[in-house]
Every structure is written in structure tokens, then in C-alpha cells.
Amino acid sequence: MERAGESDEEDAVRRQAPSLTMLRQTLRLRPLRGPVRARLERAQTIGDLREIARRRTPKGPFDYTDGAAEDEVGLARARQAFRDVELHPSVLRDVTTVSTGWDVLGAPSAYPLAVAPTGFTRLMHAEGELAGAPSAAAHGIPFTLSTLGTTSIEDVRAAVPHGRLWMQLYMMKERDRSLELVERARAAGYDTLHITVDTPVAGARHRDKRNGMQFPPQLTPATFLDAAPKVGWWWNFLTTPALEFAAISSWEGTVGELLDAMFDPGVDEAALAEVREAWGGRIVVKGVQSLADARRLADLGVDAITLSNHGGRQLDRAPVPFLLLPEVAREVGSDLEVHLDTGIMSGTDVVAAVALGARSTMVGRAYLYGLMAGGRAGVDRALDILTSEIARTMRLLGVASLEELGPQHVTQLERLAPRRRE
């Protein structure tokens, strides 16, 4: 039965045969892509890359990246601190062109962003640092090689002949070994040394212990059942050169045992002075977690500090670096550069940090999620996401350059306020 008014509506619509032009515009087919690239293009956020990485990587390596110390409270708080941000845009500003870069530690950086030092990197994907360093160079930002990186200092430089490389140093009990790494990095043209100072001993990383995380990886019945579906990961692992560290040639045992054997609980200002003298270049002290220590390092004349609680992987419930940032930047920002890591998962997080006084930021997990999701193409996707978010957030805030960002653009909403002491 015809409904009332239906025939009148049909009569009012003019019909015609579809034109070829309209069909071409409507049915615009995307060029064929391989499965990896197609997967990565669907990822719109670092969280999307994390989910791809989780599905494609065995539990041991994935949890080593994804996890933190003890109850993982510190990591959760760090991420929540960035979520608890209110942004204040200005309108009627010309943001046709935005300048996303400035000088960081004496040289241009296309964004206030660097790839953080990460250990065991080729365990996440066989390409490891040979994916991360070239991708960072292509995006115009520095790449930091860890003492526990799985590609040699010289091979990373060979992969990036003209890119900007930084070297991260753990102060090992065998001090000569640390100084040897310093000399090799200097000879290879690394321009900045990052000395990590929050690791007198290894943090209690319960996920790794539950997973029996070994180096090199061991196939047990449990790990076999977990890893069997991750055929691509095992194929890459078994058909590429054996994993080695920048600092040691081999190790048989758990990750925690390795870290405890390497880290020196006796590191002090004298040790820092010894390494500074051997290096002779720019020095960043990474792992600062208080205003008092920031002031002390400013007095010592280092070039920069990185506010960091090691991604929540050392002392659980340590101070949240992002919440420390405004006060530290006000107090010592004119004496040295203040950098920030821990909890950064978006370009908006980077912009908020710069607005509150950070000269640069570092991403570790965000980079590794991309690496696990698709090797070099995955790292490219991660950095594309972060850098596009930086530019878009700046435009939406109404700022055309990093220099225009300031505390007026950000409010840190209070969730955890200290109890007043009587």
C-alpha cells in the first residue's frame, strides 16, 4: 500500500543516469597497499599502534615495553597528569604557517621532541635502532642510543651518516667500560651525552619476572604457546644476527640480573665530574625528580636536565615529572635547558610540556609501539602521528611558533594534591 505523500516526493525528485565523472569521484579507489602499510595507515593514535603491537609481539617483549615497576602506579599517574590538562586557545590568529622547531642543545630540531634511549630494542622488532635512528633523522629530531641498545654505536652512525645522535650512559660498576663507551660515542660524532642517574639498582618489574623475561629469549612451553601465533616476530628473530648490547657482548640470565650487575649504586658528583671530563661535550643529566636536585645540577653547570622517573620503571610512585615541570622551569630554566619524559603519548602532551617550560621532550614507549607494529614503517607512523598532532594542536591554540607558547595556554587540573602537613 502506498504511503501518503510518497508518490508526490518521488515526482519531485529529478532522476538521471549516473555520469562517469560522478562515479569516478564517488568510487575513488585507493592504491593497493601491503598488509603492514594498510594496518599502519588505519592507526590514528599511539594507542592504536599499541594495540597492533600487542597483537603481533610475544608477551615477554611487549610487557617489557608496556610495563613499569611494582604496581605501575607511577606510570598511571604520569599519563593521567597529561589527561588532566585544560588547554586555552586564542582565536583570530593567523596560523596558516606554524614553526614547530627551535634549537635544542645548540642545534636545530624540527620539533621539541627526541627519541628516548630504550634497551633491548631489537627484541621488540629485529630492525631495532636501525629503524628508529633513520626515522628520527627523517623527521629532523635527535635519536638517543641506550647503553643497553642492541645495535653498536658505530652501526647506528653508519645508518644515519648525517642525522643527530645522542648517547645515553649508565654508570656501570666497571667504570672503564663506561668511559670506553663515552670515547666511542665521541669518535662516532654523537653530539650530546645523557647520563642516567635514577638507577642505583634495577626497579622491581613484576611483569618481567612473571613472564620469565630472559636475555637471550628462552623458549619454554608457556612462551611457546604465547609466541606461536606471532610468526612474523619469530621469523625476524631467528633469521637476523644475534642480539648484542652496545656495552656488553653477551649475557645469559634475566633482565633484572643484568641490570643489577651493571648499575653502580655508588655514583655521585665525583663520578659525574669524571665522565664530564672524559666526554668534553654537552651533558644532560637524566632522571631528575626534585627541585633541589635541579638547582644542584644547575650550580654544577650541566647543559640540561631531563625531568624523568624512568617511565615509572624504577621507583614506583615517584614524583610525576610533568607536575614538577612548571616550578623547575621557573627556578632553573634560565640556567640550563629543561627536558621532560615519562607518560608522553601524543603531540598534545608535547605542546603542553613546552608551554610549561620544557625545551624538548622524549618518547620511548610511543616509539617502541610503532616499532613493534611494523618496523621502520611503524616508527615512521608513530612519529608522523606525534608531529602532526604537535602542528595541529599549535594551530588550534592559535600559536604560530613554539616561542608563543606559555603557561597561559595550559592549566594543570588537580587530582592528587599533597595533604597539608601540620
C-alpha positions as CSV (number, residue, x, y, z in Angstrom):
1,M,0.0,0.0,0.0
2,E,1.4,3.4,-1.0
3,R,2.0,5.7,2.0
4,A,0.6,9.2,1.9
5,G,2.8,11.7,0.2
6,E,5.3,9.1,-1.1
7,S,4.3,9.5,-4.8
8,D,4.4,13.3,-4.6
9,E,8.0,13.0,-3.2
10,E,9.1,10.7,-5.9
11,D,7.6,13.0,-8.6
12,A,9.5,16.0,-7.1
13,V,12.9,14.3,-7.4
14,R,14.6,14.6,-10.8
15,R,16.2,11.4,-11.9
16,Q,19.2,10.9,-14.3
17,A,21.6,8.2,-15.3
18,P,24.8,8.3,-13.2
19,S,27.6,10.1,-15.0
20,L,31.1,8.5,-15.4
21,T,32.6,11.6,-13.8
22,M,30.4,11.3,-10.7
23,L,31.2,7.5,-10.5
24,R,34.9,8.2,-10.7
25,Q,34.7,10.8,-7.9
26,T,32.5,8.7,-5.7
27,L,34.3,5.4,-6.3
28,R,37.8,6.8,-5.9
29,L,39.8,3.6,-5.2
30,R,42.9,3.8,-3.0
31,P,46.0,2.2,-4.5
32,L,46.8,-1.3,-3.3
33,R,49.0,-1.5,-0.2
34,G,50.8,-4.3,1.5
35,P,49.2,-5.6,4.7
36,V,51.7,-3.9,7.0
37,R,51.3,-0.5,5.5
38,A,47.5,-0.9,5.3
39,R,47.5,-1.8,9.1
40,L,49.6,1.2,10.0
41,E,47.6,3.7,8.0
42,R,44.5,2.7,9.9
43,A,46.3,3.7,13.2
44,Q,45.2,7.2,14.1
45,T,46.8,7.4,17.6
46,I,49.7,6.0,19.5
47,G,47.1,3.9,21.4
48,D,46.1,2.3,18.0
49,L,49.8,1.4,17.4
50,R,50.0,-0.1,20.9
51,E,47.1,-2.4,20.1
52,I,48.7,-3.5,16.8
53,A,52.0,-4.1,18.7
54,R,50.2,-6.2,21.4
55,R,48.7,-8.5,18.8
56,R,51.9,-9.0,16.9
57,T,54.6,-9.3,19.7
58,P,55.2,-12.1,22.2
59,K,54.1,-11.2,25.8
60,G,57.6,-11.0,27.2
61,P,59.0,-8.3,24.9
62,F,55.6,-6.4,24.8
63,D,55.3,-6.3,28.6
64,Y,58.9,-5.2,28.9
65,T,57.9,-2.2,26.9
66,D,54.4,-1.6,28.2
67,G,55.1,-2.3,31.9
68,A,56.6,-0.4,34.8
69,A,57.8,-1.1,38.3
70,E,55.8,-2.7,41.1
71,D,52.1,-1.8,40.9
72,E,52.7,0.6,38.0
73,V,51.1,3.5,39.9
74,G,53.8,5.9,38.8
75,L,53.2,5.3,35.1
76,A,49.5,5.6,35.5
77,R,49.8,8.9,37.4
78,A,52.2,10.3,34.7
79,R,49.7,9.5,32.0
80,Q,46.8,10.8,34.0
81,A,48.6,14.1,34.6
82,F,48.6,14.8,30.8
83,R,45.0,13.9,30.6
84,D,44.2,16.3,33.4
85,V,45.2,19.3,31.3
86,E,42.9,22.1,30.2
87,L,44.1,24.0,27.1
88,H,43.3,27.6,26.5
89,P,43.2,28.6,22.8
90,S,43.3,32.1,21.4
91,V,41.2,32.9,18.3
92,L,41.5,35.3,15.4
93,R,45.2,34.4,15.0
94,D,46.9,33.7,11.6
95,V,48.2,30.1,11.9
96,T,48.4,29.4,8.2
97,T,52.1,28.6,8.8
98,V,53.4,27.3,12.1
99,S,57.0,26.9,13.1
100,T,57.3,23.7,15.1
101,G,61.1,23.7,15.7
102,W,63.8,25.6,17.5
103,D,67.3,25.0,18.8
104,V,67.8,22.2,21.3
105,L,71.2,21.9,22.9
106,G,72.9,24.1,20.4
107,A,71.5,22.7,17.2
108,P,68.2,22.9,15.3
109,S,65.4,20.3,16.0
110,A,62.4,20.3,13.7
111,Y,60.2,19.6,16.8
112,P,60.6,19.8,20.5
113,L,60.9,16.0,20.5
114,A,63.6,13.3,20.6
115,V,63.5,9.5,20.6
116,A,64.4,8.3,24.1
117,P,67.1,5.7,24.9
118,T,65.5,2.2,25.0
119,G,67.1,-1.0,25.9
120,F,66.7,-4.4,24.3
121,T,65.3,-2.7,21.2
122,R,65.9,-5.4,18.7
123,L,63.9,-7.7,21.0
124,M,60.8,-5.6,20.1
125,H,61.5,-5.9,16.4
126,A,64.6,-7.2,14.5
127,E,65.2,-3.8,12.9
128,G,65.6,-2.1,16.3
129,E,67.7,1.0,16.3
130,L,68.3,0.7,12.5
131,A,64.6,1.6,12.1
132,G,64.5,4.2,14.9
133,A,67.5,6.3,14.1
134,P,66.8,6.8,10.4
135,S,63.2,7.6,11.1
136,A,64.2,10.2,13.7
137,A,66.6,11.7,11.2
138,A,64.0,11.8,8.5
139,H,61.7,13.8,10.9
140,G,64.5,16.2,11.9
141,I,64.8,15.1,15.5
142,P,67.5,13.5,17.6
143,F,67.8,9.8,18.3
144,T,69.3,8.6,21.6
145,L,71.1,5.3,21.8
146,S,71.0,3.4,25.1
147,T,73.9,1.7,26.8
148,L,71.5,-1.3,26.6
149,G,70.8,-0.7,23.0
150,T,71.1,-3.7,20.7
151,T,73.0,-2.0,17.8
152,S,76.5,-0.8,18.1
153,I,77.4,2.9,18.4
154,E,79.2,2.7,15.1
155,D,76.5,0.8,13.2
156,V,73.9,3.4,14.3
157,R,76.1,6.1,13.0
158,A,76.6,4.3,9.7
159,A,72.8,4.0,9.3
160,V,72.5,7.8,9.9
161,P,75.6,9.5,8.4
162,H,74.2,13.0,8.9
163,G,71.4,12.6,11.5
164,R,71.7,13.9,15.0
165,L,72.6,11.2,17.5
166,W,72.7,11.4,21.3
167,M,74.3,8.7,23.6
168,Q,72.8,7.6,26.9
169,L,75.1,6.3,29.6
170,Y,74.5,4.1,32.6
171,M,77.3,4.5,35.1
172,M,78.5,0.9,35.4
173,K,80.4,-0.7,38.2
174,E,83.2,-1.3,35.8
175,R,83.9,2.4,35.2
176,D,86.4,1.7,32.4
177,R,83.6,0.2,30.4
178,S,81.5,3.3,30.8
179,L,84.4,5.5,29.7
180,E,85.1,3.3,26.7
181,L,81.5,3.9,25.5
182,V,82.0,7.6,26.0
183,E,85.1,7.6,23.8
184,R,83.4,5.5,21.1
185,A,80.4,7.8,21.0
186,R,82.6,10.9,20.8
187,A,84.7,9.3,18.0
188,A,81.4,8.5,16.1
189,G,80.2,12.1,16.2
190,Y,77.4,11.8,18.8
191,D,76.9,15.4,20.0
192,T,75.4,15.0,23.4
193,L,75.8,12.6,26.4
194,H,72.8,11.8,28.5
195,I,73.8,10.4,31.9
196,T,71.0,8.5,33.6
197,V,71.2,8.9,37.4
198,D,68.0,7.2,38.7
199,T,69.3,3.7,38.5
200,P,71.4,2.8,41.5
201,V,69.7,-0.6,41.3
202,A,67.1,-2.1,39.0
203,G,63.4,-1.4,39.7
204,A,61.1,-4.3,40.6
205,R,59.4,-5.0,37.3
206,H,57.0,-7.7,38.2
207,R,55.7,-8.3,34.7
208,D,59.1,-9.3,33.5
209,K,59.6,-11.7,36.4
210,R,56.2,-13.3,35.8
211,N,57.0,-13.7,32.1
212,G,60.4,-15.2,32.8
213,M,61.9,-12.4,30.6
214,Q,65.4,-13.7,29.7
215,F,68.2,-12.5,27.5
216,P,68.6,-14.0,25.1
217,P,64.9,-15.1,24.9
218,Q,64.2,-18.7,26.0
219,L,61.5,-20.9,24.6
220,T,59.6,-22.6,27.4
221,P,56.2,-24.3,27.0
222,A,54.5,-21.2,28.2
223,T,56.4,-18.8,25.9
224,F,56.0,-21.1,23.0
225,L,52.2,-21.2,23.4
226,D,52.1,-17.4,23.6
227,A,54.5,-16.8,20.8
228,A,53.4,-19.4,18.3
229,P,50.8,-17.2,16.6
230,K,53.4,-14.3,16.3
231,V,55.1,-16.0,13.3
232,G,56.4,-12.7,11.9
233,W,58.2,-11.9,15.2
234,W,59.9,-15.3,15.4
235,W,60.9,-15.3,11.8
236,N,62.6,-11.9,12.2
237,F,64.3,-13.0,15.4
238,L,65.6,-16.3,14.1
239,T,66.8,-15.1,10.7
240,T,68.7,-12.0,11.8
241,P,72.0,-11.6,13.6
242,A,72.1,-12.5,17.3
243,L,71.3,-9.7,19.8
244,E,74.2,-7.8,21.3
245,F,74.4,-4.8,23.6
246,A,76.3,-1.6,23.0
247,A,78.0,-2.2,26.3
248,I,78.4,-5.9,26.7
249,S,78.9,-8.7,24.2
250,S,76.6,-11.3,25.7
251,W,74.5,-12.2,28.8
252,E,72.8,-15.3,29.9
253,G,70.2,-14.6,32.5
254,T,67.2,-12.4,33.4
255,V,66.9,-8.8,32.5
256,G,66.8,-7.9,36.2
257,E,70.0,-9.8,36.9
258,L,71.7,-8.0,34.0
259,L,70.7,-4.6,35.3
260,D,71.8,-5.3,38.8
261,A,75.2,-6.4,37.6
262,M,75.7,-3.3,35.5
263,F,74.3,-0.4,37.6
264,D,76.6,1.2,40.2
265,P,74.9,2.3,43.4
266,G,78.0,4.4,44.3
267,V,77.5,7.0,41.6
268,D,77.9,10.5,43.0
269,E,79.0,14.0,41.9
270,A,82.7,12.9,41.6
271,A,81.6,10.2,39.1
272,L,79.7,12.7,37.1
273,A,82.7,15.0,37.0
274,E,84.9,12.1,35.8
275,V,82.6,11.4,32.9
276,R,82.2,15.0,32.0
277,E,85.9,15.4,31.8
278,A,86.2,12.3,29.5
279,W,83.4,13.5,27.3
280,G,84.2,17.1,26.9
281,G,80.9,18.0,25.2
282,R,77.3,18.7,26.1
283,I,76.0,16.9,29.1
284,V,72.4,16.1,30.1
285,V,71.6,14.5,33.4
286,K,68.5,12.3,33.0
287,G,66.3,11.2,35.9
288,V,65.9,14.4,38.0
289,Q,62.9,14.2,40.3
290,S,63.1,17.2,42.6
291,L,63.6,20.9,42.5
292,A,66.5,20.6,44.9
293,D,68.4,18.3,42.6
294,A,67.6,20.5,39.6
295,R,69.1,23.5,41.5
296,R,72.2,21.5,42.4
297,L,72.8,20.4,38.8
298,A,72.3,24.0,37.6
299,D,75.1,25.0,40.0
300,L,77.3,22.2,38.6
301,G,76.9,23.7,35.2
302,V,75.4,20.9,33.2
303,D,73.8,21.8,29.9
304,A,70.4,20.3,30.5
305,I,68.4,18.1,32.9
306,T,65.6,15.7,32.0
307,L,62.8,15.5,34.4
308,S,62.0,11.8,34.4
309,N,61.1,8.9,36.6
310,H,62.3,6.4,34.0
311,G,58.9,5.9,32.6
312,G,57.7,4.6,36.0
313,R,60.2,1.7,35.7
314,Q,62.4,2.4,38.7
315,L,60.9,3.8,41.9
316,D,57.1,3.3,41.7
317,R,55.1,6.3,43.0
318,A,58.0,8.7,42.4
319,P,57.0,12.3,41.6
320,V,55.3,12.9,38.2
321,P,57.8,14.8,36.0
322,F,55.1,16.8,34.2
323,L,53.7,18.1,37.5
324,L,57.3,19.2,38.6
325,L,57.9,21.0,35.3
326,P,56.5,24.5,35.9
327,E,58.3,25.1,39.2
328,V,61.6,23.6,37.9
329,A,61.4,25.7,34.7
330,R,60.8,28.9,36.7
331,E,63.7,28.2,39.1
332,V,66.4,27.0,36.8
333,G,65.2,27.4,33.2
334,S,67.4,30.4,32.6
335,D,70.5,28.5,33.7
336,L,70.0,25.3,31.7
337,E,67.6,23.6,29.4
338,V,64.8,21.6,31.0
339,H,63.7,18.5,29.1
340,L,60.9,16.1,30.0
341,D,59.9,12.4,29.6
342,T,57.5,9.9,31.1
343,G,53.9,9.5,30.1
344,I,54.0,11.3,26.7
345,M,51.6,9.6,24.3
346,S,50.6,12.4,22.0
347,G,51.7,15.6,20.3
348,T,49.3,17.5,22.5
349,D,51.3,16.2,25.5
350,V,54.4,17.6,23.9
351,V,52.8,21.1,23.3
352,A,51.6,21.2,26.9
353,A,55.1,20.4,28.2
354,V,56.6,23.2,26.0
355,A,54.0,25.7,27.2
356,L,55.0,24.9,30.8
357,G,58.7,25.4,30.2
358,A,60.2,22.3,28.6
359,R,62.8,22.9,25.8
360,S,62.3,19.4,24.5
361,T,60.6,16.1,25.3
362,M,61.5,12.4,24.8
363,V,59.3,9.4,23.8
364,G,60.2,5.8,24.5
365,R,57.1,3.6,24.6
366,A,55.4,5.6,21.8
367,Y,58.3,4.9,19.5
368,L,58.5,1.2,20.5
369,Y,54.8,0.6,19.9
370,G,55.4,1.8,16.4
371,L,58.5,-0.4,16.0
372,M,56.6,-3.5,17.2
373,A,53.7,-2.7,15.0
374,G,55.7,-2.5,11.8
375,G,59.5,-2.0,12.0
376,R,60.7,1.2,10.2
377,A,57.3,1.8,8.7
378,G,55.8,1.6,12.2
379,V,58.3,4.1,13.6
380,D,57.6,6.4,10.8
381,R,53.9,6.2,11.5
382,A,54.4,6.8,15.2
383,L,56.5,9.9,14.5
384,D,54.1,11.1,11.8
385,I,51.2,10.9,14.4
386,L,53.2,12.8,17.0
387,T,54.5,15.5,14.8
388,S,51.2,16.1,13.0
389,E,49.5,16.4,16.5
390,I,52.1,19.0,17.5
391,A,51.4,21.1,14.5
392,R,47.6,20.7,14.7
393,T,47.5,21.5,18.5
394,M,49.5,24.6,17.9
395,R,47.1,25.8,15.2
396,L,44.1,25.1,17.4
397,L,45.7,27.0,20.3
398,G,46.3,30.0,17.9
399,V,50.1,30.0,18.2
400,A,52.3,30.1,15.1
401,S,55.6,29.3,16.8
402,L,56.9,27.5,19.9
403,E,58.1,30.8,21.3
404,E,54.5,31.9,21.6
405,L,53.5,29.0,23.8
406,G,53.4,29.8,27.5
407,P,51.7,28.9,30.8
408,Q,48.6,30.9,29.8
409,H,47.8,28.1,27.4
410,V,47.7,25.3,30.0
411,T,46.0,24.6,33.3
412,Q,47.1,21.5,35.2
413,L,43.9,20.4,36.9
414,E,44.4,19.0,40.4
415,R,43.7,15.4,41.0
416,L,46.4,14.5,43.5
417,A,47.2,17.3,45.9
418,P,49.6,16.8,48.8
419,R,48.0,16.7,52.3
420,R,48.9,19.8,54.3
421,R,51.4,19.0,57.0
422,E,50.6,20.3,60.5
